[in-house]
Amino acid sequence: MTTVGDYFFGYLINKNAKTFGISDSKKLQEAIDSQITKKWMSSFEPDNFALKGEDLSIDSFRVLEMMSSSPAAQNKSQKALQSLVEKAGSTS
């Protein structure tokens, strides 16, 4: 796996493994968690939902989804989501 998309689709398959009648993979989840903690957590900008050096994209939201399921990154993803909710509420 090399791209955000690769990790995201692996994450989705693993998350829904039981729906497909297979068991989830601890090894795959460990690889995803490692990528989250070693790369994405430090480069995720909660103010604009983008990864450092990149524009906002679907990959930004994919990373946020994966971060929200990772114990190590839940606090950062929750703050980002709270900020988004507050901004959305102030524009209405």
Gaussian input, Z-matrix of N, CA and C with variables (Angstrom, degrees):
# hf/3-21g

backbone

0 1
 N
 C     1     B1
 C     2     B2     1     A1
 N     3     B3     2     A2     1     D1
 C     4     B4     3     A3     2     D2
 C     5     B5     4     A4     3     D3
 N     6     B6     5     A5     4     D4
 C     7     B7     6     A6     5     D5
 C     8     B8     7     A7     6     D6
 N     9     B9     8     A8     7     D7
 C    10    B10     9     A9     8     D8
 C    11    B11    10    A10     9     D9
 N    12    B12    11    A11    10    D10
 C    13    B13    12    A12    11    D11
 C    14    B14    13    A13    12    D12
 N    15    B15    14    A14    13    D13
 C    16    B16    15    A15    14    D14
 C    17    B17    16    A16    15    D15
 N    18    B18    17    A17    16    D16
 C    19    B19    18    A18    17    D17
 C    20    B20    19    A19    18    D18
 N    21    B21    20    A20    19    D19
 C    22    B22    21    A21    20    D20
 C    23    B23    22    A22    21    D21
 N    24    B24    23    A23    22    D22
 C    25    B25    24    A24    23    D23
 C    26    B26    25    A25    24    D24
 N    27    B27    26    A26    25    D25
 C    28    B28    27    A27    26    D26
 C    29    B29    28    A28    27    D27
 N    30    B30    29    A29    28    D28
 C    31    B31    30    A30    29    D29
 C    32    B32    31    A31    30    D30
 N    33    B33    32    A32    31    D31
 C    34    B34    33    A33    32    D32
 C    35    B35    34    A34    33    D33
 N    36    B36    35    A35    34    D34
 C    37    B37    36    A36    35    D35
 C    38    B38    37    A37    36    D36
 N    39    B39    38    A38    37    D37
 C    40    B40    39    A39    38    D38
 C    41    B41    40    A40    39    D39
 N    42    B42    41    A41    40    D40
 C    43    B43    42    A42    41    D41
 C    44    B44    43    A43    42    D42
 N    45    B45    44    A44    43    D43
 C    46    B46    45    A45    44    D44
 C    47    B47    46    A46    45    D45
 N    48    B48    47    A47    46    D46
 C    49    B49    48    A48    47    D47
 C    50    B50    49    A49    48    D48
 N    51    B51    50    A50    49    D49
 C    52    B52    51    A51    50    D50
 C    53    B53    52    A52    51    D51
 N    54    B54    53    A53    52    D52
 C    55    B55    54    A54    53    D53
 C    56    B56    55    A55    54    D54
 N    57    B57    56    A56    55    D55
 C    58    B58    57    A57    56    D56
 C    59    B59    58    A58    57    D57
 N    60    B60    59    A59    58    D58
 C    61    B61    60    A60    59    D59
 C    62    B62    61    A61    60    D60
 N    63    B63    62    A62    61    D61
 C    64    B64    63    A63    62    D62
 C    65    B65    64    A64    63    D63
 N    66    B66    65    A65    64    D64
 C    67    B67    66    A66    65    D65
 C    68    B68    67    A67    66    D66
 N    69    B69    68    A68    67    D67
 C    70    B70    69    A69    68    D68
 C    71    B71    70    A70    69    D69
 N    72    B72    71    A71    70    D70
 C    73    B73    72    A72    71    D71
 C    74    B74    73    A73    72    D72
 N    75    B75    74    A74    73    D73
 C    76    B76    75    A75    74    D74
 C    77    B77    76    A76    75    D75
 N    78    B78    77    A77    76    D76
 C    79    B79    78    A78    77    D77
 C    80    B80    79    A79    78    D78
 N    81    B81    80    A80    79    D79
 C    82    B82    81    A81    80    D80
 C    83    B83    82    A82    81    D81
 N    84    B84    83    A83    82    D82
 C    85    B85    84    A84    83    D83
 C    86    B86    85    A85    84    D84
 N    87    B87    86    A86    85    D85
 C    88    B88    87    A87    86    D86
 C    89    B89    88    A88    87    D87
 N    90    B90    89    A89    88    D88
 C    91    B91    90    A90    89    D89
 C    92    B92    91    A91    90    D90
 N    93    B93    92    A92    91    D91
 C    94    B94    93    A93    92    D92
 C    95    B95    94    A94    93    D93
 N    96    B96    95    A95    94    D94
 C    97    B97    96    A96    95    D95
 C    98    B98    97    A97    96    D96
 N    99    B99    98    A98    97    D97
 C   100   B100    99    A99    98    D98
 C   101   B101   100   A100    99    D99
 N   102   B102   101   A101   100   D100
 C   103   B103   102   A102   101   D101
 C   104   B104   103   A103   102   D102
 N   105   B105   104   A104   103   D103
 C   106   B106   105   A105   104   D104
 C   107   B107   106   A106   105   D105
 N   108   B108   107   A107   106   D106
 C   109   B109   108   A108   107   D107
 C   110   B110   109   A109   108   D108
 N   111   B111   110   A110   109   D109
 C   112   B112   111   A111   110   D110
 C   113   B113   112   A112   111   D111
 N   114   B114   113   A113   112   D112
 C   115   B115   114   A114   113   D113
 C   116   B116   115   A115   114   D114
 N   117   B117   116   A116   115   D115
 C   118   B118   117   A117   116   D116
 C   119   B119   118   A118   117   D117
 N   120   B120   119   A119   118   D118
 C   121   B121   120   A120   119   D119
 C   122   B122   121   A121   120   D120
 N   123   B123   122   A122   121   D121
 C   124   B124   123   A123   122   D122
 C   125   B125   124   A124   123   D123
 N   126   B126   125   A125   124   D124
 C   127   B127   126   A126   125   D125
 C   128   B128   127   A127   126   D126
 N   129   B129   128   A128   127   D127
 C   130   B130   129   A129   128   D128
 C   131   B131   130   A130   129   D129
 N   132   B132   131   A131   130   D130
 C   133   B133   132   A132   131   D131
 C   134   B134   133   A133   132   D132
 N   135   B135   134   A134   133   D133
 C   136   B136   135   A135   134   D134
 C   137   B137   136   A136   135   D135
 N   138   B138   137   A137   136   D136
 C   139   B139   138   A138   137   D137
 C   140   B140   139   A139   138   D138
 N   141   B141   140   A140   139   D139
 C   142   B142   141   A141   140   D140
 C   143   B143   142   A142   141   D141
 N   144   B144   143   A143   142   D142
 C   145   B145   144   A144   143   D143
 C   146   B146   145   A145   144   D144
 N   147   B147   146   A146   145   D145
 C   148   B148   147   A147   146   D146
 C   149   B149   148   A148   147   D147
 N   150   B150   149   A149   148   D148
 C   151   B151   150   A150   149   D149
 C   152   B152   151   A151   150   D150
 N   153   B153   152   A152   151   D151
 C   154   B154   153   A153   152   D152
 C   155   B155   154   A154   153   D153
 N   156   B156   155   A155   154   D154
 C   157   B157   156   A156   155   D155
 C   158   B158   157   A157   156   D156
 N   159   B159   158   A158   157   D157
 C   160   B160   159   A159   158   D158
 C   161   B161   160   A160   159   D159
 N   162   B162   161   A161   160   D160
 C   163   B163   162   A162   161   D161
 C   164   B164   163   A163   162   D162
 N   165   B165   164   A164   163   D163
 C   166   B166   165   A165   164   D164
 C   167   B167   166   A166   165   D165
 N   168   B168   167   A167   166   D166
 C   169   B169   168   A168   167   D167
 C   170   B170   169   A169   168   D168
 N   171   B171   170   A170   169   D169
 C   172   B172   171   A171   170   D170
 C   173   B173   172   A172   171   D171
 N   174   B174   173   A173   172   D172
 C   175   B175   174   A174   173   D173
 C   176   B176   175   A175   174   D174
 N   177   B177   176   A176   175   D175
 C   178   B178   177   A177   176   D176
 C   179   B179   178   A178   177   D177
 N   180   B180   179   A179   178   D178
 C   181   B181   180   A180   179   D179
 C   182   B182   181   A181   180   D180
 N   183   B183   182   A182   181   D181
 C   184   B184   183   A183   182   D182
 C   185   B185   184   A184   183   D183
 N   186   B186   185   A185   184   D184
 C   187   B187   186   A186   185   D185
 C   188   B188   187   A187   186   D186
 N   189   B189   188   A188   187   D187
 C   190   B190   189   A189   188   D188
 C   191   B191   190   A190   189   D189
 N   192   B192   191   A191   190   D190
 C   193   B193   192   A192   191   D191
 C   194   B194   193   A193   192   D192
 N   195   B195   194   A194   193   D193
 C   196   B196   195   A195   194   D194
 C   197   B197   196   A196   195   D195
 N   198   B198   197   A197   196   D196
 C   199   B199   198   A198   197   D197
 C   200   B200   199   A199   198   D198
 N   201   B201   200   A200   199   D199
 C   202   B202   201   A201   200   D200
 C   203   B203   202   A202   201   D201
 N   204   B204   203   A203   202   D202
 C   205   B205   204   A204   203   D203
 C   206   B206   205   A205   204   D204
 N   207   B207   206   A206   205   D205
 C   208   B208   207   A207   206   D206
 C   209   B209   208   A208   207   D207
 N   210   B210   209   A209   208   D208
 C   211   B211   210   A210   209   D209
 C   212   B212   211   A211   210   D210
 N   213   B213   212   A212   211   D211
 C   214   B214   213   A213   212   D212
 C   215   B215   214   A214   213   D213
 N   216   B216   215   A215   214   D214
 C   217   B217   216   A216   215   D215
 C   218   B218   217   A217   216   D216
 N   219   B219   218   A218   217   D217
 C   220   B220   219   A219   218   D218
 C   221   B221   220   A220   219   D219
 N   222   B222   221   A221   220   D220
 C   223   B223   222   A222   221   D221
 C   224   B224   223   A223   222   D222
 N   225   B225   224   A224   223   D223
 C   226   B226   225   A225   224   D224
 C   227   B227   226   A226   225   D225
 N   228   B228   227   A227   226   D226
 C   229   B229   228   A228   227   D227
 C   230   B230   229   A229   228   D228
 N   231   B231   230   A230   229   D229
 C   232   B232   231   A231   230   D230
 C   233   B233   232   A232   231   D231
 N   234   B234   233   A233   232   D232
 C   235   B235   234   A234   233   D233
 C   236   B236   235   A235   234   D234
 N   237   B237   236   A236   235   D235
 C   238   B238   237   A237   236   D236
 C   239   B239   238   A238   237   D237
 N   240   B240   239   A239   238   D238
 C   241   B241   240   A240   239   D239
 C   242   B242   241   A241   240   D240
 N   243   B243   242   A242   241   D241
 C   244   B244   243   A243   242   D242
 C   245   B245   244   A244   243   D243
 N   246   B246   245   A245   244   D244
 C   247   B247   246   A246   245   D245
 C   248   B248   247   A247   246   D246
 N   249   B249   248   A248   247   D247
 C   250   B250   249   A249   248   D248
 C   251   B251   250   A250   249   D249
 N   252   B252   251   A251   250   D250
 C   253   B253   252   A252   251   D251
 C   254   B254   253   A253   252   D252
 N   255   B255   254   A254   253   D253
 C   256   B256   255   A255   254   D254
 C   257   B257   256   A256   255   D255
 N   258   B258   257   A257   256   D256
 C   259   B259   258   A258   257   D257
 C   260   B260   259   A259   258   D258
 N   261   B261   260   A260   259   D259
 C   262   B262   261   A261   260   D260
 C   263   B263   262   A262   261   D261
 N   264   B264   263   A263   262   D262
 C   265   B265   264   A264   263   D263
 C   266   B266   265   A265   264   D264
 N   267   B267   266   A266   265   D265
 C   268   B268   267   A267   266   D266
 C   269   B269   268   A268   267   D267
 N   270   B270   269   A269   268   D268
 C   271   B271   270   A270   269   D269
 C   272   B272   271   A271   270   D270
 N   273   B273   272   A272   271   D271
 C   274   B274   273   A273   272   D272
 C   275   B275   274   A274   273   D273

   B1=1.4392
   B2=1.5206
   B3=1.3311
   B4=1.4628
   B5=1.5236
   B6=1.3129
   B7=1.4620
   B8=1.5249
   B9=1.3269
   B10=1.4635
   B11=1.5281
   B12=1.3178
   B13=1.4616
   B14=1.5163
   B15=1.3284
   B16=1.4705
   B17=1.5268
   B18=1.3315
   B19=1.4549
   B20=1.5259
   B21=1.3230
   B22=1.4628
   B23=1.5247
   B24=1.3166
   B25=1.4554
   B26=1.5270
   B27=1.3385
   B28=1.4603
   B29=1.5233
   B30=1.3304
   B31=1.4654
   B32=1.5311
   B33=1.3340
   B34=1.4681
   B35=1.5273
   B36=1.3146
   B37=1.4692
   B38=1.5233
   B39=1.3298
   B40=1.4597
   B41=1.5262
   B42=1.3228
   B43=1.4692
   B44=1.5278
   B45=1.3275
   B46=1.4645
   B47=1.5300
   B48=1.3267
   B49=1.4653
   B50=1.5256
   B51=1.3117
   B52=1.4670
   B53=1.5266
   B54=1.3262
   B55=1.4665
   B56=1.5177
   B57=1.3345
   B58=1.4614
   B59=1.5259
   B60=1.3328
   B61=1.4517
   B62=1.5220
   B63=1.3308
   B64=1.4611
   B65=1.5237
   B66=1.3103
   B67=1.4663
   B68=1.5260
   B69=1.3201
   B70=1.4635
   B71=1.5230
   B72=1.3130
   B73=1.4614
   B74=1.5227
   B75=1.3035
   B76=1.4640
   B77=1.5283
   B78=1.3165
   B79=1.4660
   B80=1.5349
   B81=1.3286
   B82=1.4584
   B83=1.5203
   B84=1.3310
   B85=1.4622
   B86=1.5157
   B87=1.3183
   B88=1.4654
   B89=1.5329
   B90=1.3364
   B91=1.4734
   B92=1.5232
   B93=1.3201
   B94=1.4683
   B95=1.5284
   B96=1.3342
   B97=1.4682
   B98=1.5280
   B99=1.3072
   B100=1.4631
   B101=1.5283
   B102=1.3144
   B103=1.4656
   B104=1.5316
   B105=1.3110
   B106=1.4665
   B107=1.5294
   B108=1.3239
   B109=1.4650
   B110=1.5230
   B111=1.3172
   B112=1.4642
   B113=1.5247
   B114=1.3218
   B115=1.4580
   B116=1.5299
   B117=1.2990
   B118=1.4657
   B119=1.5218
   B120=1.3134
   B121=1.4653
   B122=1.5177
   B123=1.3142
   B124=1.4656
   B125=1.5221
   B126=1.3224
   B127=1.4565
   B128=1.5306
   B129=1.3345
   B130=1.4623
   B131=1.5142
   B132=1.3289
   B133=1.4696
   B134=1.5330
   B135=1.3310
   B136=1.4621
   B137=1.5250
   B138=1.3222
   B139=1.4657
   B140=1.5242
   B141=1.3231
   B142=1.4686
   B143=1.5265
   B144=1.3246
   B145=1.4656
   B146=1.5256
   B147=1.2970
   B148=1.4664
   B149=1.5268
   B150=1.2991
   B151=1.4561
   B152=1.5222
   B153=1.3339
   B154=1.4600
   B155=1.5212
   B156=1.3214
   B157=1.4549
   B158=1.5155
   B159=1.3274
   B160=1.4605
   B161=1.5205
   B162=1.3176
   B163=1.4533
   B164=1.5220
   B165=1.3193
   B166=1.4566
   B167=1.5187
   B168=1.3174
   B169=1.4581
   B170=1.5192
   B171=1.3086
   B172=1.4551
   B173=1.5308
   B174=1.3288
   B175=1.4619
   B176=1.5220
   B177=1.3295
   B178=1.4641
   B179=1.5254
   B180=1.3198
   B181=1.4600
   B182=1.5273
   B183=1.3192
   B184=1.4663
   B185=1.5243
   B186=1.3357
   B187=1.4595
   B188=1.5260
   B189=1.3206
   B190=1.4597
   B191=1.5257
   B192=1.3233
   B193=1.4656
   B194=1.5227
   B195=1.3282
   B196=1.4650
   B197=1.5261
   B198=1.3351
   B199=1.4648
   B200=1.5272
   B201=1.3253
   B202=1.4641
   B203=1.5225
   B204=1.3277
   B205=1.4640
   B206=1.5304
   B207=1.3171
   B208=1.4661
   B209=1.5229
   B210=1.3234
   B211=1.4796
   B212=1.5261
   B213=1.3090
   B214=1.4695
   B215=1.5255
   B216=1.3233
   B217=1.4625
   B218=1.5283
   B219=1.3094
   B220=1.4689
   B221=1.5137
   B222=1.3108
   B223=1.4638
   B224=1.5265
   B225=1.3307
   B226=1.4633
   B227=1.5248
   B228=1.3225
   B229=1.4658
   B230=1.5293
   B231=1.3258
   B232=1.4613
   B233=1.5241
   B234=1.3371
   B235=1.4673
   B236=1.5274
   B237=1.3200
   B238=1.4634
   B239=1.5145
   B240=1.3226
   B241=1.4693
   B242=1.5290
   B243=1.3280
   B244=1.4623
   B245=1.5215
   B246=1.3131
   B247=1.4674
   B248=1.5307
   B249=1.3161
   B250=1.4573
   B251=1.5280
   B252=1.3158
   B253=1.4695
   B254=1.5290
   B255=1.3185
   B256=1.4645
   B257=1.5254
   B258=1.3350
   B259=1.4679
   B260=1.5252
   B261=1.3233
   B262=1.4650
   B263=1.5214
   B264=1.3273
   B265=1.4646
   B266=1.5175
   B267=1.3183
   B268=1.4661
   B269=1.5360
   B270=1.3110
   B271=1.4679
   B272=1.5179
   B273=1.3233
   B274=1.4829
   B275=1.5004
   A1=107.89
   A2=115.01
   A3=118.80
   A4=113.44
   A5=118.47
   A6=121.03
   A7=111.36
   A8=115.54
   A9=120.35
   A10=109.21
   A11=116.65
   A12=120.67
   A13=112.48
   A14=117.03
   A15=120.63
   A16=110.47
   A17=115.74
   A18=120.12
   A19=110.97
   A20=116.72
   A21=120.12
   A22=111.23
   A23=117.64
   A24=118.86
   A25=111.38
   A26=117.10
   A27=119.87
   A28=110.92
   A29=115.88
   A30=121.90
   A31=110.67
   A32=117.01
   A33=120.26
   A34=112.01
   A35=116.27
   A36=119.81
   A37=109.96
   A38=116.62
   A39=120.38
   A40=110.97
   A41=116.41
   A42=121.34
   A43=111.24
   A44=116.56
   A45=121.45
   A46=113.03
   A47=117.14
   A48=121.11
   A49=112.55
   A50=116.75
   A51=119.71
   A52=111.70
   A53=117.42
   A54=121.57
   A55=110.53
   A56=115.39
   A57=120.83
   A58=112.30
   A59=117.18
   A60=121.29
   A61=114.22
   A62=117.06
   A63=120.83
   A64=108.65
   A65=116.39
   A66=118.68
   A67=109.44
   A68=114.66
   A69=118.71
   A70=109.92
   A71=115.49
   A72=121.62
   A73=111.04
   A74=116.32
   A75=120.37
   A76=110.16
   A77=116.73
   A78=121.07
   A79=110.58
   A80=117.17
   A81=120.90
   A82=110.38
   A83=117.66
   A84=120.45
   A85=110.85
   A86=117.83
   A87=121.20
   A88=110.91
   A89=117.23
   A90=120.81
   A91=110.64
   A92=116.76
   A93=121.30
   A94=110.00
   A95=116.88
   A96=120.83
   A97=111.43
   A98=116.56
   A99=120.76
   A100=110.82
   A101=116.67
   A102=121.11
   A103=110.36
   A104=116.30
   A105=120.85
   A106=109.96
   A107=117.05
   A108=119.63
   A109=112.92
   A110=118.55
   A111=120.23
   A112=113.36
   A113=118.05
   A114=118.69
   A115=113.21
   A116=117.20
   A117=119.35
   A118=114.53
   A119=119.22
   A120=119.82
   A121=111.43
   A122=116.62
   A123=119.34
   A124=112.09
   A125=117.98
   A126=118.74
   A127=112.91
   A128=117.28
   A129=120.81
   A130=109.68
   A131=116.09
   A132=121.92
   A133=109.05
   A134=118.41
   A135=120.06
   A136=114.26
   A137=117.29
   A138=119.49
   A139=112.62
   A140=116.49
   A141=118.09
   A142=113.30
   A143=116.86
   A144=123.65
   A145=113.90
   A146=118.52
   A147=120.61
   A148=109.89
   A149=115.00
   A150=120.77
   A151=107.26
   A152=117.95
   A153=121.37
   A154=110.55
   A155=115.57
   A156=121.06
   A157=114.24
   A158=116.99
   A159=120.31
   A160=109.32
   A161=114.92
   A162=120.38
   A163=109.26
   A164=115.73
   A165=120.92
   A166=108.88
   A167=115.73
   A168=120.08
   A169=109.74
   A170=115.85
   A171=120.25
   A172=110.09
   A173=117.07
   A174=119.47
   A175=111.83
   A176=117.54
   A177=120.57
   A178=110.37
   A179=116.27
   A180=120.52
   A181=111.55
   A182=116.90
   A183=119.95
   A184=109.74
   A185=116.63
   A186=120.69
   A187=109.66
   A188=117.67
   A189=121.23
   A190=110.54
   A191=118.18
   A192=121.85
   A193=110.49
   A194=117.08
   A195=119.74
   A196=111.25
   A197=116.91
   A198=120.74
   A199=111.06
   A200=116.71
   A201=119.47
   A202=112.17
   A203=117.27
   A204=119.95
   A205=112.35
   A206=116.87
   A207=121.22
   A208=109.49
   A209=117.33
   A210=119.02
   A211=113.16
   A212=117.69
   A213=121.14
   A214=112.27
   A215=117.51
   A216=120.58
   A217=113.90
   A218=117.88
   A219=119.79
   A220=113.25
   A221=118.29
   A222=120.63
   A223=110.85
   A224=117.04
   A225=120.81
   A226=110.91
   A227=117.55
   A228=119.82
   A229=110.88
   A230=117.88
   A231=120.55
   A232=111.13
   A233=117.19
   A234=120.31
   A235=110.64
   A236=116.73
   A237=120.31
   A238=110.76
   A239=116.60
   A240=119.89
   A241=111.33
   A242=117.22
   A243=120.42
   A244=110.58
   A245=116.35
   A246=121.34
   A247=110.70
   A248=116.41
   A249=120.44
   A250=111.33
   A251=117.02
   A252=121.69
   A253=110.17
   A254=116.63
   A255=120.43
   A256=111.23
   A257=116.69
   A258=120.37
   A259=111.17
   A260=115.87
   A261=120.04
   A262=110.69
   A263=116.42
   A264=120.88
   A265=112.95
   A266=117.50
   A267=119.88
   A268=111.89
   A269=118.07
   A270=119.72
   A271=112.00
   A272=117.44
   A273=118.15
   A274=112.19
   D1=135.37
   D2=-178.59
   D3=-130.82
   D4=-33.69
   D5=-175.17
   D6=-101.46
   D7=164.55
   D8=174.48
   D9=-56.82
   D10=-42.08
   D11=179.16
   D12=-59.90
   D13=-42.61
   D14=177.80
   D15=-57.30
   D16=-49.60
   D17=-179.33
   D18=-65.27
   D19=-40.29
   D20=-177.28
   D21=-64.13
   D22=-45.17
   D23=-178.78
   D24=-71.10
   D25=-32.01
   D26=171.49
   D27=-63.76
   D28=-41.16
   D29=177.20
   D30=-60.62
   D31=-46.49
   D32=-179.51
   D33=-63.37
   D34=-44.78
   D35=178.90
   D36=-61.64
   D37=-44.97
   D38=-179.54
   D39=-65.33
   D40=-41.66
   D41=-179.10
   D42=-62.51
   D43=-35.98
   D44=-176.56
   D45=-104.99
   D46=18.97
   D47=-175.08
   D48=-54.83
   D49=-44.48
   D50=-177.53
   D51=-63.03
   D52=-31.48
   D53=176.20
   D54=-61.78
   D55=-33.72
   D56=-179.63
   D57=-87.96
   D58=2.00
   D59=178.87
   D60=79.32
   D61=21.71
   D62=177.62
   D63=-125.35
   D64=163.76
   D65=178.18
   D66=-89.69
   D67=150.59
   D68=179.44
   D69=-72.89
   D70=163.80
   D71=-175.73
   D72=-109.62
   D73=116.47
   D74=176.93
   D75=-65.47
   D76=-35.44
   D77=-179.45
   D78=-64.56
   D79=-42.23
   D80=177.43
   D81=-64.86
   D82=-43.80
   D83=179.29
   D84=-63.20
   D85=-37.81
   D86=177.20
   D87=-63.61
   D88=-39.83
   D89=178.21
   D90=-64.71
   D91=-40.50
   D92=178.58
   D93=-66.63
   D94=-47.11
   D95=179.19
   D96=-60.74
   D97=-38.25
   D98=178.32
   D99=-63.26
   D100=-44.02
   D101=178.61
   D102=-63.56
   D103=-40.48
   D104=179.15
   D105=-61.80
   D106=-50.50
   D107=-174.18
   D108=-76.55
   D109=-32.39
   D110=-176.79
   D111=-86.78
   D112=-23.98
   D113=-174.70
   D114=-127.04
   D115=-56.04
   D116=-169.16
   D117=-75.70
   D118=-36.70
   D119=-178.41
   D120=-58.61
   D121=-43.11
   D122=-177.10
   D123=-77.79
   D124=-19.79
   D125=-177.53
   D126=-104.41
   D127=-1.63
   D128=179.45
   D129=-82.32
   D130=126.79
   D131=179.52
   D132=-101.20
   D133=104.44
   D134=-176.87
   D135=-64.40
   D136=-22.11
   D137=-178.85
   D138=-71.54
   D139=-30.86
   D140=-178.46
   D141=-127.94
   D142=5.91
   D143=176.66
   D144=64.23
   D145=11.62
   D146=-178.83
   D147=-103.62
   D148=159.40
   D149=171.65
   D150=-81.57
   D151=145.25
   D152=-178.51
   D153=-51.08
   D154=133.21
   D155=177.62
   D156=80.77
   D157=4.64
   D158=-179.46
   D159=-127.71
   D160=157.65
   D161=172.97
   D162=-83.19
   D163=162.12
   D164=175.54
   D165=-58.84
   D166=132.75
   D167=-178.21
   D168=-150.72
   D169=175.68
   D170=175.88
   D171=-60.61
   D172=-32.57
   D173=178.02
   D174=-63.15
   D175=-31.81
   D176=177.12
   D177=-60.27
   D178=-43.12
   D179=-179.86
   D180=-74.02
   D181=-29.89
   D182=174.41
   D183=-64.69
   D184=-44.53
   D185=178.36
   D186=-62.34
   D187=-43.56
   D188=179.47
   D189=-60.09
   D190=-42.89
   D191=178.27
   D192=-60.61
   D193=-46.21
   D194=179.81
   D195=-66.53
   D196=-38.42
   D197=178.44
   D198=-63.67
   D199=-35.83
   D200=-178.07
   D201=-66.99
   D202=-19.44
   D203=179.19
   D204=-98.25
   D205=-2.71
   D206=-178.12
   D207=-99.78
   D208=120.81
   D209=-179.75
   D210=-53.07
   D211=-36.58
   D212=-177.82
   D213=-68.24
   D214=-25.46
   D215=-173.89
   D216=-112.88
   D217=0.04
   D218=-175.24
   D219=-59.26
   D220=-40.31
   D221=-178.44
   D222=-61.28
   D223=-45.74
   D224=-179.15
   D225=-66.23
   D226=-40.87
   D227=-179.62
   D228=-69.79
   D229=-36.84
   D230=177.98
   D231=-64.38
   D232=-40.73
   D233=177.61
   D234=-63.19
   D235=-40.68
   D236=179.27
   D237=-63.97
   D238=-43.46
   D239=179.63
   D240=-66.95
   D241=-39.40
   D242=177.76
   D243=-61.96
   D244=-41.89
   D245=177.67
   D246=-61.11
   D247=-42.76
   D248=178.78
   D249=-62.30
   D250=-44.25
   D251=179.56
   D252=-62.29
   D253=-43.08
   D254=-179.64
   D255=-64.72
   D256=-42.01
   D257=178.43
   D258=-64.87
   D259=-41.60
   D260=179.57
   D261=-64.17
   D262=-39.11
   D263=179.30
   D264=-68.26
   D265=-29.62
   D266=-178.34
   D267=-81.53
   D268=-12.56
   D269=-179.78
   D270=-93.37
   D271=-8.94
   D272=-177.96
   D273=-92.23

